[in-house]
Amino acid sequence: MEKVLIVGGGKFGEKALSSARNENYEIIIIDKDSDCLCSQYATETFLGVKELINNIKKIEKGGVLFLNMDITSTYDLVKFIDFKYIIPVVPEHLMAHLIKSFLKASSIELEFNHEAYAHFLSKVNKDLLLSANKEEGIACLSYAKKGEICPENCIGPEDYCPNFNREKPITITNYLKNLYGVEDLLKLKKNGSFSFYTINESKQLKAGLGGLLGEDVQRTFNFLQNYKEQFLDNDLQLFIATTCNCHGVIHFFKKNNFKI
């Protein structure tokens, strides 16, 4: 059976758990809070990745395994377990967090790239820009406007928003891909320094719930693993986005001491 990883054990984690059970997926949940909402559904709790992996067969008996660890452990799980979907239900940008942690473990420290952030703001369609944080180098795109809240059961259609009666001529995913010339999941450009782009599309699993393809996440980290030695010896900037039809978040990073 196919496996699903739910990153976050709160209210939306419970919604993801219910959906995964209905689809008969084998389920692993990660949360650092041992008393999180989803912990009550666990058939077994683990305090370490190695311990969980050594007991992975228990999930094949219909159990829900709970890993009581920080979300950074997501990468360690993905290295050893093939997941159909990885469902982020935490209040932060999971892919940015994981990539930054992965590179830090390889002695590559990142900082926010304010120059790339400013360049993005000069190019982006202002009608799609929901918010931007100069201090953290992060921007959010959306077809929703400030003060508008999408219903939890929204199906996120591609070309029209029935909630706010709004045309959507292009999905946020394709808008960012066109903006940065990213044809697929990843793009690496070298022009004296490396520029790494990854646009991870959240797939609609049910109304109001999306998830990343496990194979996309694995592919991203395999790519970074193959290039990390070159990244150590060269300047590097990164553009990390997670998107869907309607919304997107993008982080702008650069290697410490990056020379613009």
N, C-alpha and C positions, 0 to 999 in steps of 0.2 A: 504493500500500500504506500501511497505517497505521503510525505511528511510536510507539515506546516510549522513554521517557527513564528510565535507571537512575541513581539518585543514590547513588553509593558503589560502589567497585570491589573490595570484599573478598570474603569467603567467601559472604555472602548475595547480593552483587552477581553473583557467578558463577552462583548458583542462578537468579537472575532472568534472567540472560543466556541460560542454557540453556532456560528456559521460553519466553522471547520468541522464540528461534530456532525452537523447536518449533511456535510459532504463526505463523511466517513474518512477524513484525513487522520493520520497519526499526528499527535500534537505535542510540541514542546513550548513552554512558556518561560520567559526570562523576566525577572524583576528583582531588584535589590531589597525590596520590602517583603520580609517573610510573611507579613500579615496582609498583603495586598488582596484585593477582591478575588482574584483568580486562584489564589493559593488554596482556597477551600475545595476546589475541584481536582486538586492534584492527587494522583494515586501514589506518587512517590516524589520526594523532594531531595534535591542534590545541592551540595555546597561548592562543587567544583566541576569543571568541564570534563576532566579525565574520568571522574567517577561516573558522570552521566553516560559518557560514551561507552564505558565498560559495561554499562547496564542497559544499553540501548534496546536490546531485545525485549525488554519489559514493555516498551511502547507498542510492540507488535501484538500485545495481548489486549489492546484496547484502552490502555492507560493514558493518562495525561501527565507528562513529566514536567516538573517545575524546577527550574534552575534558579536558585536564590543567589544571584550575582548581578553585578553592574552590566549595563548593556554592551560594554566593550567586549564582553565575552562572546557576543554574536559572531565576531570574526573567527574565533577558535572553533565554534560549532560548525560554521560554514566550511571550514577546511576539511572536516571529517565526515560531515553528514550532507547528503543531497536533499535539499528542500524544494518542494514545488513552489511554495510561496514563502516570503518573509514579510510579515505584516507589522509595520511600525505603528505603535499606538502609544508613543511617548511624546512629551512636549518639547522635542528638539529634533534637529535634522539628523536622522540616523546615519545616512551615508557620509555626511561631512564628519560626524563624530568618529565613525569607524575608520575612515581613510586617514584622518589626522592621527588617530591612535596607532594605526598600522605603521605609518611612516615614522612616527616618534620611536616606535620599537626598533626601527632600522636606523636610528640616530639622525633622522631627518626632521628637524623642528620646523613647524609652520607658524606663520603669523598672518594676520589679516592683510589683504592686498588692497589698500585704499586707492591706489592708482587704477587698478583694473575695475574696481567698484565705481569710481568716478567716470571712467570711460563708458561703462555699461549704462550709467544714468544719462549720459549724453546721447546714447543711441536708442535706448528703449522707448517703445510706444508708451507715452505717459498715461494713456487710457487704461493700460494693463497694469501699471505700477500701483500696487496696493500700499506697500510700505517699504521703507529703506532705512537701515540702521548704519549710519556712517561709522560709529565707534566699533562695531563688530564686523563690518564689511559683509552684510547680508541684505538681500532684497527679496521681496515677496511679490509675485505677480498673481493677478486674479481677474476673472470676469465679474466678480462681486466687487461692490464699492464699500468704502468705509462705512461701518454701521449696519451693513447687510449681513445677515447670518443665513447660511445655506441650511436647509432642513436636513436632519440626520438620515432621512430615507431618500436623498437625492440620487438619481441614477447617472447624473453627469453626462447628458447627451453632448455629442460633438459640436453641432452647428447652431444650437439654439438653447437658451436658458429659459425654461418655462416658469421658473420661480420669480424671476425679475423681468420677464418679457424682453429678453436681450439677444440680439444676434451674436453669434460667435464665428466669425469668418475663418478662423484657424485655431486649432487647439494650442494650449500653452506649450505642450511638448514640441509640436512642430514649429511654433514661433521661435523658441529658443534654439532648436536645431538649425533653423534657417539663419538666425542671427549670428551663430558661431560656426556655421558650415559643418555641423556634425551630422553625418549621414546615418550613423548607427548609434550604438550605445556609447562608444568611446572615440576619442580623437587625440592623437599626439602630434604636436607640431614642434619642429626644432628650427630655430633661426637664431643661432648663437646661444640661446637658452631653450629649455623645454617648456612647452605649454600643454598641459593635460586637461582635457575636457571630458566630463562624463555626465550624461543626461539620463537619469534613471526614471523610467515611466512606471507609475503606480497603476496596476491593472484593476479594473472594476471587478470585485469578487461578488458583491451584492450591493443593493442600494445603500449608499453611505459608508461603504467599506472597500478599501483598496489594499493591494499588496504588491510588493516587488517580486519579480520572478527570481527564484533562487539561482537559476543558471546565470542570470545577468549579474548578480552580486558576486558569484564565484568567478565569473569572467573578469570582472573589474579587478578583483584582488589578485588573480593569476597574472593579469597584465602588469599591475604594480610590482608584483614580486619579480617579474622578469626584468623590469627596468630600474629597480631600486639602486643597483650599483651605479648606473649612469646618473641617476638623480642625486646620488651622494656627491658626485664629482662635478655637477653642473648646476647652474641656476635653474630654478623651477617655479612656475606658477600654476595654480590649479583652479578650475572652474567646476564646482560640484553642484549639480542640480537634481532635484527630485520633482517630478511633474505629473500632472494628469491632464484631462481635457480642459479643466477649468482653472486650475491653480498651479503654482510652482514656487519653489524656494531655491535660491541659489546662493552659495557661499563663494567668496573670493579669497583664496589663500596664496601665499608665496613662501618660498623657503626663506628662513632667516638669513639676513645679509644678502638677499637677492639684489642684484644690480640692475636697476631699470635702464 
